[in-house]
Amino acid sequence: MHTDVAVIGGGIVGLATARALLWSGTTDSVQLLEKEPVLSAHQSTHNSGVLHAGLQYAPGSEKARLARTGIRAMTEYCRHHGIPHDICGKLVVATDESEVPRLDALLERGRANGLQGLRRLTPEEAREVEPHVGCVAAIQVPEEGIVDYQAVCEALAGEIRDAGGVLRTGEGVRELVSEGIPGGTGFRWRIGTNAGECSARVLVNCAGLHVDRVARLAGERPEMSVIAFRGEYQELRPQRRHLVRHLIYPVPEPGFPFLGVHFTRRIGGGVDAGPNAVLAFAREGYRLRSVNLRDLGEFLLFPGLRRFVVRHGGMVRRELLQSAFRSRLLAALRRLVPEIQPQDLAPAGSGVRAQGMRRDGTLIQDFLWLERPGAVHVLNAPSPAATASLSIGAVVAEKVGRMLVHSAPSGKGGGQ
Ligand SMILES: Cc1cc2nc3c(=O)[nH]c(=O)nc-3n(C[C@H](O)[C@H](O)[C@H](O)COP(=O)(O)OP(=O)(O)OC[C@H]3O[C@@H](n4cnc5c(N)ncnc54)[C@H](O)[C@@H]3O)c2cc1C
């Protein structure tokens, strides 16, 4: 099969990009290749299910901009498609006086990012919203909510099929060979998968936890690697769900893109606690004992990870201990909701974040794409990329549209 565009990766970002390409009229010739037998089997369905409004991202960043446009687009999409969602609002709480300056800085940041209806609350006001919360001060973020991202992915897949796109599951990309002059009229990618071969004029790499590997297959030498951070969840037992009404978050630690363990009401009715952020020993390392020797070897040889561990040893150790000993996790959760008891919690699975890291050991805070003639690589799309997926898809589709116009012999791409 030959198409104008091949999207690699059938998570929410790849699906949103394929949908944007087809529904914007950029092209009617798109194939999406997904290595798993089903779509969206990784980050896009192993997350907190939160719609982030852009509170904590650096003003002017792509995360801030695309979370703002993305949450509006996603909410509208859910309304249109009847997908369960609830703009229930969130509390961010300072649990001791030392956190108050950071809470206030967060409020300023949220205002700079254009969030509406933000309110600084006293502990009494916070307890009117969340009767069981423990805090010395709080911010209420009324625009945030929860959603069923699995249902979003299914709706996107349906729209791609309806518009003539081809979804090829069980086809992992193993080889990428470029033929012709990149950006020139005869240019194409020959794509080798475990199931055979196909080709496309433009490649879009949305491979999540494997995005740097796929970029390298395409001949890139990205100045970053994906590092896998597992996030483990507990859930509140049904009889204790009343302790949390909506979303309760701590003040995030500066310098880290992770938000700290928090409480999240699920769209299906449960309440989750977590996720932590534990360095994983496998890209798809959903358990503490999951080890993949190839992944582990790559992580250990990557100088950035060694530098990160040396610089942030305290944080790495704390997260590992929280993972290994439930009492540690419980202590962190009790700061937010003091009534939580050990018997209130039950393990509830995990997700693994694809977090870009530079060779100097710094975490890439913003979304990052690498644009080349004939290819776009979505190198860093961690949270809030599920919220922002429709906006990310539109950005990438626009880039691809320009490439197709410049390389088209007659303005229109090849058929299937
Ligand atoms: C624990 C956790 C909590 C989170 N909470 C939230 C939240 O509340 N709100 C929010 O907005 N975001 C959240 N996120 C972030 C969000 O889930 C991700 O940013 C988003 O899902 C990324 O989507 P993706 O399509 O890039 O990646 P993925 O969903 O991981 O999809 C990538 C796909 O590429 C496929 N693939 C990889 N290699 C190949 C190959 N060689 N060939 C073919 N296919 C390949 C994979 O199988 C996979 O299906 C969370 C993430 C985690 C892990």
PDBQT file of the ligand as one rigid body, heavy atoms in Angstrom, charges set to zero:
ROOT
HETATM    1  C1  LIG A 501       0.340   7.525  34.339  1.00  0.00    +0.000 C 
HETATM    2  C2  LIG A 501      -0.054   8.563  33.337  1.00  0.00    +0.000 A 
HETATM    3  C3  LIG A 501      -1.014   9.534  33.659  1.00  0.00    +0.000 A 
HETATM    4  C4  LIG A 501      -1.371  10.507  32.719  1.00  0.00    +0.000 A 
HETATM    5  N1  LIG A 501      -2.407  11.347  32.979  1.00  0.00    +0.000 NA
HETATM    6  C5  LIG A 501      -2.839  12.215  32.029  1.00  0.00    +0.000 A 
HETATM    7  C6  LIG A 501      -4.002  12.991  32.214  1.00  0.00    +0.000 A 
HETATM    8  O1  LIG A 501      -4.691  12.857  33.205  1.00  0.00    +0.000 OA
HETATM    9  N2  LIG A 501      -4.340  13.901  31.255  1.00  0.00    +0.000 N 
HETATM   10  C7  LIG A 501      -3.597  14.066  30.113  1.00  0.00    +0.000 A 
HETATM   11  O2  LIG A 501      -3.923  14.919  29.291  1.00  0.00    +0.000 OA
HETATM   12  N3  LIG A 501      -2.490  13.290  29.892  1.00  0.00    +0.000 NA
HETATM   13  C8  LIG A 501      -2.136  12.361  30.804  1.00  0.00    +0.000 A 
HETATM   14  N4  LIG A 501      -1.067  11.543  30.565  1.00  0.00    +0.000 N 
HETATM   15  C9  LIG A 501      -0.316  11.711  29.335  1.00  0.00    +0.000 C 
HETATM   16  C10 LIG A 501      -1.032  11.102  28.133  1.00  0.00    +0.000 C 
HETATM   17  O3  LIG A 501      -1.613   9.861  28.445  1.00  0.00    +0.000 OA
HETATM   18  C11 LIG A 501      -0.016  10.952  26.998  1.00  0.00    +0.000 C 
HETATM   19  O4  LIG A 501       0.636  12.184  26.849  1.00  0.00    +0.000 OA
HETATM   20  C12 LIG A 501      -0.668  10.579  25.677  1.00  0.00    +0.000 C 
HETATM   21  O5  LIG A 501      -1.481   9.444  25.849  1.00  0.00    +0.000 OA
HETATM   22  C13 LIG A 501       0.403  10.302  24.650  1.00  0.00    +0.000 C 
HETATM   23  O6  LIG A 501      -0.225   9.738  23.530  1.00  0.00    +0.000 OA
HETATM   24  P1  LIG A 501       0.635   9.070  22.382  1.00  0.00    +0.000 P 
HETATM   25  O7  LIG A 501      -0.286   8.735  21.304  1.00  0.00    +0.000 OA
HETATM   26  O8  LIG A 501       1.793   9.985  22.088  1.00  0.00    +0.000 OA
HETATM   27  O9  LIG A 501       1.306   7.805  23.071  1.00  0.00    +0.000 OA
HETATM   28  P2  LIG A 501       0.770   6.300  23.244  1.00  0.00    +0.000 P 
HETATM   29  O10 LIG A 501      -0.621   6.284  23.728  1.00  0.00    +0.000 OA
HETATM   30  O11 LIG A 501       1.785   5.611  24.096  1.00  0.00    +0.000 OA
HETATM   31  O12 LIG A 501       0.776   5.736  21.785  1.00  0.00    +0.000 OA
HETATM   32  C14 LIG A 501       1.955   5.432  21.071  1.00  0.00    +0.000 C 
HETATM   33  C15 LIG A 501       1.652   4.225  20.241  1.00  0.00    +0.000 C 
HETATM   34  O13 LIG A 501       2.729   3.962  19.362  1.00  0.00    +0.000 OA
HETATM   35  C16 LIG A 501       2.810   2.552  19.217  1.00  0.00    +0.000 C 
HETATM   36  N5  LIG A 501       4.141   2.223  18.702  1.00  0.00    +0.000 N 
HETATM   37  C17 LIG A 501       5.330   2.358  19.337  1.00  0.00    +0.000 A 
HETATM   38  N6  LIG A 501       6.334   1.934  18.540  1.00  0.00    +0.000 NA
HETATM   39  C18 LIG A 501       5.780   1.554  17.363  1.00  0.00    +0.000 A 
HETATM   40  C19 LIG A 501       6.300   1.034  16.158  1.00  0.00    +0.000 A 
HETATM   41  N7  LIG A 501       7.613   0.816  15.984  1.00  0.00    +0.000 N 
HETATM   42  N8  LIG A 501       5.434   0.724  15.151  1.00  0.00    +0.000 NA
HETATM   43  C20 LIG A 501       4.085   0.928  15.293  1.00  0.00    +0.000 A 
HETATM   44  N9  LIG A 501       3.551   1.406  16.438  1.00  0.00    +0.000 NA
HETATM   45  C21 LIG A 501       4.385   1.727  17.461  1.00  0.00    +0.000 A 
HETATM   46  C22 LIG A 501       2.564   2.046  20.613  1.00  0.00    +0.000 C 
HETATM   47  O14 LIG A 501       2.170   0.679  20.637  1.00  0.00    +0.000 OA
HETATM   48  C23 LIG A 501       1.439   2.971  21.069  1.00  0.00    +0.000 C 
HETATM   49  O15 LIG A 501       0.147   2.456  20.829  1.00  0.00    +0.000 OA
HETATM   50  C24 LIG A 501      -0.715  10.543  31.474  1.00  0.00    +0.000 A 
HETATM   51  C25 LIG A 501       0.242   9.560  31.146  1.00  0.00    +0.000 A 
HETATM   52  C26 LIG A 501       0.539   8.561  32.049  1.00  0.00    +0.000 A 
HETATM   53  C27 LIG A 501       1.473   7.473  31.636  1.00  0.00    +0.000 C 
ENDROOT
TORSDOF 0
